[in-house]
Amino acid sequence: MFWLFCAFLTLAVGTAIAAPLLRRAATDAQDSAAAFDLQVYRDQLREVDRDLERDIISLDEAQRLKTEIGRKVLDADRRMETDATRRRTGNALAALTMLGLLLAGTFALYLREGQPGSPDLPIARRIALAERAYDSRPDQAAAEAAAPAVPTPEVDEDYATLVQDLRDAVAARPDDPQGLTLLATSEARLGNMTAAREAQQKLVDHLGDKVSAGQLLQLAALMTEAAGGLITPDAEEVLARALQKDPRLPQGRYMLGLLQLQNGRPDRAFPVWRRLLEEGPPDAPWNQPIQASIRDLAWLAGQPDYVPPEAAPALPGPDGDQMQAAEDMSPQDRQQMIEGMVARLEGRLAEQGGTPQEWARLIGSLAVLGQTDRARAIYAEAQSRFGDAPEAIAPINTAAEQAGLIQ
């Protein structure tokens, strides 16, 4: 069936290429020199008839002229037909050459990018292969060993010293929840994803049944990052625990959809991401990656007519010129610029209000700047504003957990 469709498509393309070339041959034939001569001879025949009517020439002379011009007409007609045949032949050869090059290029591209020997897979077979891929995932240790190395970002020496002091403090007090939380966050910012995952794992183990859904989700996210983006069976188990504590956890539902995508089940990923996209606020941070792929995902899930809700504008932040300027600054100047941007965001939220995501951004930014007390005050104010709306307070709580403000 596939090759029959290809043959039909090739024939249609070949016809579309050849038809205008053949029509051009007929037009060229009409514009040839022989066609011009033929028109001249026909005019001469009409001129002979007019001269005969006006008695300028005799009947015998008229017959002689018509016979001579008639022979020229026949000769011009033969030459015009020969030119047309030659042009049709040349254009047909050009069309066949172009078609041959097109077919050869298409076939070469298919051999490179396609899978000529692969049979058509019925849906049951596809599901079976997806289940096999799901069952054969590597565990966390194997995935971390195979993950590509993460580039180490450049950090200020003072910050690196603070992180090392934090490591020493956590080693001296391994059961301090706040120290473990800060260490996991700091290691992640340095690109030490395995160390961050280990710190978060110690925090989860220490808290036991008191661990929150956000802390479990953070562990699942760090495990995924340390595994090179793969959600391993170990990370999936932690994710399931987080969703068991809070089934509406947006980031957890996003990871659940991603898990289904990684294992070849767009039919399962689509309803998860669709509900997340339609239920959550339009400016939720997880909406951007979902919006980028939801149409393709809907098509793969058998719902090609799905129309996603309109995406919200991006959260305010530095533009390209500001980012380029920040790269050329000294660490002190860069710090001042960041502090200025955070101060402007804080002032705008105080005067005009903003979305939950902007409040979460402010809390996280203040924590990064080391202004923990100010971040705690902003978190308290955000709770008073959004505490009655669980979906709105969720990203704020997550930011507070990641900043170490709540356990």
VEXTORKOL-328026 format. One record per residue (C-alpha): residue number from 1; x, y, z; residue in one letter. Coordinates in pm, 1 decimal, decimal comma. Layout:
REM VEXTORKOL-328026
num|xx|yy|zz|residu
NUM|X|Y|Z|A
...
//
This chain:
REM VEXTORKOL-328026
num|xx|yy|zz|residu
1|0,0|0,0|0,0|M
2|283,8|235,3|82,4|F
3|461,2|180,6|-248,7|W
4|131,3|211,4|-439,3|L
5|77,0|548,3|-278,6|F
6|434,7|649,4|-366,8|C
7|381,6|545,3|-730,6|A
8|59,8|746,0|-753,9|F
9|224,8|1049,1|-598,0|L
10|522,3|1020,1|-835,0|T
11|288,7|1005,0|-1135,6|L
12|103,6|1313,6|-1018,8|A
13|427,1|1506,1|-967,0|V
14|561,0|1394,5|-1305,8|G
15|244,3|1509,2|-1478,3|T
16|260,0|1845,4|-1303,8|A
17|619,2|1891,2|-1423,9|I
18|567,9|1772,0|-1781,7|A
19|237,4|1946,6|-1862,4|A
20|361,0|2307,2|-1864,8|P
21|671,1|2208,9|-2062,4|L
22|459,0|2042,6|-2329,4|L
23|224,1|2339,5|-2344,1|R
24|526,4|2560,3|-2392,6|R
25|628,4|2349,8|-2694,0|A
26|300,6|2428,0|-2869,7|A
27|339,7|2798,2|-2795,5|T
28|697,9|2798,3|-2923,9|D
29|583,0|2629,9|-3243,1|A
30|337,0|2909,3|-3307,3|Q
31|612,0|3166,4|-3257,4|D
32|869,1|2995,1|-3486,1|S
33|1008,4|3139,2|-3811,5|A
34|812,8|2885,5|-4017,9|A
35|489,6|3005,6|-3860,2|A
36|580,4|3364,8|-3951,6|F
37|651,7|3263,6|-4312,8|D
38|319,4|3080,0|-4327,9|L
39|133,3|3392,6|-4219,1|Q
40|317,3|3596,6|-4488,3|V
41|222,5|3349,4|-4761,8|Y
42|-142,4|3356,2|-4657,4|R
43|-137,6|3734,0|-4679,1|D
44|12,0|3705,0|-5029,8|Q
45|-274,1|3474,4|-5137,2|L
46|-528,5|3730,8|-5020,2|R
47|-336,0|4002,9|-5205,6|E
48|-349,8|3796,9|-5528,8|V
49|-729,6|3769,6|-5494,6|D
50|-760,3|4145,1|-5447,7|R
51|-540,9|4216,0|-5754,5|D
52|-755,2|3975,9|-5957,6|L
53|-1076,3|4152,5|-5853,4|E
54|-931,3|4489,8|-5957,0|R
55|-814,3|4344,4|-6295,9|D
56|-455,6|4424,3|-6214,6|I
57|-350,3|4070,0|-6309,1|I
58|-509,5|3813,2|-6542,6|S
59|-676,2|3491,0|-6433,1|L
60|-388,4|3279,6|-6564,8|D
61|-135,7|3495,1|-6380,2|E
62|-342,4|3465,5|-6062,2|A
63|-355,6|3084,9|-6090,8|Q
64|20,8|3069,2|-6146,3|R
65|91,2|3288,0|-5842,6|L
66|-147,2|3088,5|-5621,3|K
67|18,6|2762,8|-5727,8|T
68|364,0|2898,6|-5645,9|E
69|254,5|3047,3|-5312,2|I
70|67,5|2725,1|-5229,1|G
71|390,1|2526,0|-5261,0|R
72|557,8|2768,7|-5020,9|K
73|265,8|2733,8|-4778,1|V
74|302,4|2354,2|-4776,0|L
75|676,5|2381,9|-4724,7|D
76|632,9|2627,3|-4433,8|A
77|368,4|2405,7|-4277,2|D
78|603,8|2104,3|-4294,6|R
79|885,9|2307,8|-4139,0|R
80|657,4|2432,6|-3861,5|M
81|547,9|2079,1|-3777,1|E
82|910,8|1962,0|-3773,9|T
83|1008,6|2245,9|-3536,4|D
84|715,1|2165,6|-3307,5|A
85|807,5|1798,0|-3296,9|T
86|1168,7|1882,3|-3220,7|R
87|1066,3|2117,4|-2938,8|R
88|817,5|1869,6|-2795,3|R
89|1084,9|1602,1|-2796,4|T
90|1340,0|1828,6|-2630,4|G
91|1096,4|1945,0|-2365,1|N
92|981,1|1590,6|-2300,8|A
93|1342,9|1485,8|-2250,1|L
94|1394,3|1781,4|-2016,0|A
95|1083,0|1684,0|-1821,1|A
96|1194,9|1322,2|-1794,9|L
97|1542,6|1433,0|-1684,8|T
98|1403,3|1657,7|-1416,0|M
99|1164,4|1387,4|-1301,3|L
100|1446,8|1133,9|-1290,8|G
101|1664,8|1365,4|-1082,0|L
102|1373,0|1430,7|-850,2|L
103|1303,1|1060,0|-805,3|L
104|1670,6|980,2|-752,6|A
105|1708,5|1254,4|-493,2|G
106|1389,6|1148,6|-315,1|T
107|1495,5|784,3|-306,6|F
108|1842,6|875,7|-178,0|A
109|1688,5|1090,0|95,2|L
110|1455,3|805,3|194,3|Y
111|1746,1|561,4|211,9|L
112|1930,1|802,8|442,2|R
113|1646,2|919,9|668,0|E
114|1386,7|643,8|637,5|G
115|1376,9|277,0|721,9|Q
116|1310,0|86,7|396,6|P
117|1319,2|-255,0|560,3|G
118|1085,6|-175,4|845,4|S
119|736,4|-325,0|815,1|P
120|423,7|-131,4|901,8|D
121|354,9|-155,2|1275,6|L
122|-2,7|-204,9|1390,5|P
123|-106,7|-18,3|1702,4|I
124|-85,5|-330,8|1920,1|A
125|274,9|-383,9|1811,9|R
126|362,8|-19,8|1879,6|R
127|216,1|-43,2|2229,9|I
128|409,2|-363,5|2293,1|A
129|736,2|-196,0|2189,2|L
130|656,7|101,7|2411,3|A
131|597,2|-129,7|2706,4|E
132|924,6|-306,0|2636,1|R
133|1111,1|27,7|2633,3|A
134|938,0|123,6|2957,9|Y
135|1035,7|-202,0|3128,3|D
136|1396,4|-189,6|3005,2|S
137|1484,0|156,2|3141,0|R
138|1813,9|171,2|3333,5|P
139|1807,5|230,5|3706,7|D
140|1921,2|559,2|3859,5|Q
141|2283,5|456,8|3910,5|A
142|2325,4|329,0|3554,4|A
143|2152,1|633,7|3406,1|A
144|2371,3|873,2|3602,5|E
145|2683,0|686,7|3493,5|A
146|2578,9|713,4|3127,4|A
147|2459,7|1076,5|3146,0|A
148|2673,4|1334,6|2963,6|P
149|2881,7|1565,1|3175,1|A
150|2717,6|1895,5|3267,5|V
151|2933,3|2204,3|3200,0|P
152|3039,9|2365,9|3523,8|T
153|2924,9|2729,7|3536,0|P
154|3167,2|3001,7|3634,4|E
155|3099,1|3118,2|3989,9|V
156|3239,2|3385,5|4211,3|D
157|3508,0|3267,7|4451,5|E
158|3312,1|3400,9|4746,9|D
159|3009,3|3198,0|4645,4|Y
160|3221,4|2885,1|4595,7|A
161|3365,8|2938,2|4942,9|T
162|3017,7|2970,5|5089,8|L
163|2909,5|2646,6|4924,5|V
164|3215,2|2466,8|5060,2|Q
165|3138,2|2600,5|5407,8|D
166|2783,6|2474,6|5363,7|L
167|2913,9|2129,5|5271,5|R
168|3129,0|2123,7|5583,5|D
169|2838,0|2236,2|5798,2|A
170|2608,7|1967,8|5657,2|V
171|2879,2|1705,3|5710,1|A
172|2898,9|1813,2|6074,1|A
173|2519,2|1819,9|6111,6|R
174|2383,3|1566,8|5858,3|P
175|2030,7|1575,2|6004,6|D
176|1975,5|1949,6|5964,1|D
177|1682,0|1984,1|5717,0|P
178|1753,7|2345,7|5629,5|Q
179|2120,2|2272,5|5563,7|G
180|2032,8|1980,3|5337,9|L
181|1777,8|2189,7|5149,9|T
182|2025,5|2470,4|5089,8|L
183|2298,3|2226,1|4993,1|L
184|2077,9|2054,2|4734,1|A
185|1988,7|2390,4|4581,8|T
186|2348,8|2514,6|4585,5|S
187|2490,4|2198,5|4428,6|E
188|2229,6|2215,6|4154,6|A
189|2325,7|2575,7|4075,7|R
190|2687,1|2465,1|4045,1|L
191|2588,4|2187,9|3802,9|G
192|2670,7|1911,1|4053,2|N
193|2345,6|1728,1|3988,8|M
194|2449,5|1400,8|4150,9|T
195|2558,5|1579,5|4467,5|A
196|2234,1|1779,6|4465,2|A
197|2033,2|1460,7|4425,9|R
198|2220,9|1297,3|4713,7|E
199|2155,1|1593,8|4944,2|A
200|1786,4|1598,6|4856,4|Q
201|1766,4|1221,4|4905,0|Q
202|1914,2|1258,0|5256,2|K
203|1656,6|1527,5|5331,1|L
204|1368,2|1305,8|5215,3|V
205|1500,2|1007,7|5409,5|D
206|1543,2|1220,0|5723,3|H
207|1190,7|1364,3|5710,0|L
208|1028,0|1027,3|5649,1|G
209|647,6|1050,0|5659,5|D
210|670,7|1426,1|5722,1|K
211|818,7|1491,9|5381,0|V
212|607,5|1725,0|5164,7|S
213|491,9|1667,4|4808,2|A
214|712,6|1955,1|4692,2|G
215|1022,6|1805,4|4850,2|Q
216|951,9|1470,4|4686,7|L
217|895,9|1643,5|4354,6|L
218|1225,8|1826,7|4393,1|Q
219|1400,2|1494,4|4447,5|L
220|1236,1|1344,1|4137,7|A
221|1342,8|1647,2|3933,3|A
222|1702,2|1629,0|4056,5|L
223|1713,2|1255,9|3984,8|M
224|1592,8|1325,7|3630,7|T
225|1852,8|1598,6|3580,8|E
226|2130,7|1377,2|3715,4|A
227|2019,2|1099,8|3476,8|A
228|2056,7|1324,8|3172,7|G
229|1685,0|1400,3|3145,1|G
230|1564,5|1040,1|3170,3|L
231|1292,1|964,0|3424,5|I
232|1423,7|637,7|3567,2|T
233|1213,7|379,5|3756,7|P
234|1359,3|518,1|4081,2|D
235|1258,4|873,2|3989,9|A
236|916,1|752,0|3880,8|E
237|863,7|593,1|4222,1|E
238|947,5|921,4|4396,2|V
239|720,5|1108,2|4154,5|L
240|436,6|868,3|4235,4|A
241|483,6|938,9|4607,1|R
242|466,3|1313,6|4541,7|A
243|146,2|1281,3|4338,6|L
244|-3,0|1052,2|4601,0|Q
245|41,1|1330,3|4856,1|K
246|-85,8|1597,6|4617,3|D
247|-255,9|1461,1|4301,0|P
248|-299,9|1812,2|4159,8|R
249|68,6|1903,1|4186,5|L
250|124,2|2078,0|3849,6|P
251|496,7|2011,6|3813,6|Q
252|439,1|1647,5|3903,7|G
253|170,1|1612,5|3639,7|R
254|402,5|1771,1|3386,5|Y
255|671,0|1512,8|3467,7|M
256|410,8|1237,0|3445,3|L
257|326,2|1343,0|3089,4|G
258|696,4|1363,8|3007,7|L
259|742,7|1009,8|3138,5|L
260|477,2|881,6|2898,2|Q
261|639,3|1066,9|2608,3|L
262|980,2|921,5|2684,3|Q
263|833,4|573,7|2659,3|N
264|647,0|618,8|2331,2|G
265|293,8|668,4|2464,3|R
266|166,1|1002,4|2330,4|P
267|-188,5|873,4|2376,6|D
268|-129,4|872,5|2752,7|R
269|76,2|1191,0|2766,9|A
270|-175,8|1403,3|2575,8|F
271|-467,8|1390,7|2824,3|P
272|-231,8|1464,8|3114,3|V
273|-79,4|1770,3|2949,7|W
274|-412,6|1879,0|2803,3|R
275|-576,8|1896,8|3145,6|R
276|-270,7|2068,1|3289,7|L
277|-279,0|2326,5|3011,1|L
278|-652,6|2391,7|3037,9|E
279|-685,1|2388,3|3417,5|E
280|-380,1|2590,2|3513,8|G
281|-336,0|2966,3|3485,6|P
282|-242,3|3075,0|3130,4|P
283|92,7|3214,3|3246,4|D
284|202,4|2903,2|3437,8|A
285|574,7|2828,4|3380,9|P
286|505,5|2475,0|3257,5|W
287|270,3|2601,5|2984,6|N
288|547,9|2715,7|2749,8|Q
289|701,6|2371,9|2682,5|P
290|353,2|2217,7|2661,5|I
291|230,2|2481,4|2415,4|Q
292|530,8|2414,0|2193,1|A
293|439,1|2047,8|2139,2|S
294|71,4|1999,5|2228,5|I
295|-54,3|2016,0|1868,0|R
296|187,4|1747,2|1749,9|D
297|107,2|1546,1|2059,0|L
298|-266,5|1573,2|1989,8|A
299|-212,9|1452,0|1633,9|W
300|-12,0|1152,2|1753,4|L
301|-282,4|1078,3|2011,2|A
302|-550,9|1066,4|1742,0|G
303|-705,1|1410,7|1803,1|Q
304|-579,1|1627,7|1515,5|P
305|-860,9|1883,7|1556,9|D
306|-758,2|1982,9|1909,9|Y
307|-710,8|2357,6|1956,8|V
308|-509,2|2451,2|2268,4|P
309|-598,6|2758,3|2474,0|P
310|-423,3|3078,0|2382,6|E
311|-80,0|3113,6|2535,1|A
312|-16,7|3394,8|2780,1|A
313|261,5|3649,8|2720,5|P
314|596,3|3568,4|2875,2|A
315|674,1|3689,6|3224,6|L
316|858,5|4022,1|3234,0|P
317|1232,8|3995,7|3252,2|G
318|1556,6|4126,0|3101,7|P
319|1567,8|4168,0|2725,0|D
320|1845,5|4055,0|2492,9|G
321|2044,5|4377,1|2526,2|D
322|2035,9|4355,1|2904,5|Q
323|2150,9|3993,9|2898,1|M
324|2438,1|4082,0|2663,3|Q
325|2535,2|4372,9|2885,9|A
326|2532,6|4145,8|3191,7|A
327|2779,2|3907,6|3026,9|E
328|3032,3|4190,8|2987,7|D
329|3000,6|4313,6|3347,4|M
330|3224,4|4246,8|3640,4|S
331|3077,2|4022,0|3911,7|P
332|3011,0|4328,1|4130,9|Q
333|2833,0|4520,3|3853,9|D
334|2635,6|4211,1|3754,8|R
335|2525,6|4167,3|4115,8|Q
336|2411,8|4530,0|4130,0|Q
337|2214,7|4491,0|3808,6|M
338|2039,9|4178,6|3939,2|I
339|1960,3|4350,5|4267,4|E
340|1815,3|4645,3|4075,8|G
341|1593,3|4421,2|3865,0|M
342|1472,9|4235,7|4175,2|V
343|1401,0|4566,8|4348,9|A
344|1197,2|4688,2|4049,6|R
345|1000,4|4364,6|4042,1|L
346|933,3|4390,9|4415,0|E
347|819,0|4751,0|4378,7|G
348|584,3|4671,5|4091,5|R
349|427,6|4379,1|4276,9|L
350|377,6|4598,9|4583,2|A
351|210,7|4876,7|4382,1|E
352|27,8|4690,1|4104,8|Q
353|19,6|4327,0|4210,5|G
354|109,4|4041,5|3975,7|G
355|67,7|3675,3|3890,4|T
356|159,7|3392,1|4127,6|P
357|451,8|3307,4|3901,0|Q
358|594,3|3658,4|3944,2|E
359|565,0|3632,6|4322,9|W
360|738,4|3293,0|4304,6|A
361|1012,8|3445,7|4092,0|R
362|1063,4|3724,8|4344,9|L
363|1089,8|3477,3|4634,3|I
364|1345,5|3268,2|4447,5|G
365|1546,0|3574,1|4340,9|S
366|1565,1|3709,8|4694,4|L
367|1680,5|3369,9|4818,9|A
368|1954,5|3361,8|4554,1|V
369|2069,6|3707,0|4665,6|L
370|2088,9|3580,4|5022,4|G
371|1802,3|3802,9|5143,9|Q
372|1626,3|3518,9|5322,2|T
373|1439,7|3735,6|5571,0|D
374|1301,1|3952,4|5291,6|R
375|1205,8|3641,4|5093,2|A
376|1021,8|3507,6|5399,7|R
377|830,4|3835,8|5432,6|A
378|733,6|3828,6|5063,6|I
379|620,5|3468,2|5102,4|Y
380|397,4|3564,3|5395,8|A
381|242,3|3844,3|5189,1|E
382|188,5|3609,1|4893,6|A
383|11,2|3363,3|5122,5|Q
384|-228,7|3634,2|5231,4|S
385|-302,1|3717,2|4867,9|R
386|-329,0|3368,8|4715,4|F
387|-380,4|3137,9|5012,9|G
388|-744,4|3074,1|4924,2|D
389|-659,7|2955,2|4571,1|A
390|-471,5|2620,6|4580,2|P
391|-368,7|2633,8|4213,7|E
392|-236,1|2988,6|4250,3|A
393|-42,8|2925,4|4571,3|I
394|118,8|2604,3|4439,6|A
395|408,3|2768,1|4244,8|P
396|465,4|3008,4|4534,8|I
397|490,2|2721,2|4782,9|N
398|727,5|2539,8|4549,4|T
399|951,9|2847,1|4525,7|A
400|947,2|2880,3|4903,3|A
401|1040,7|2513,9|4948,2|E
402|1325,5|2542,4|4702,6|Q
403|1445,4|2854,7|4883,4|A
404|1443,0|2667,7|5214,8|G
405|1170,4|2887,7|5366,0|L
406|941,5|2595,4|5451,3|I
407|1006,7|2229,6|5519,6|Q
//
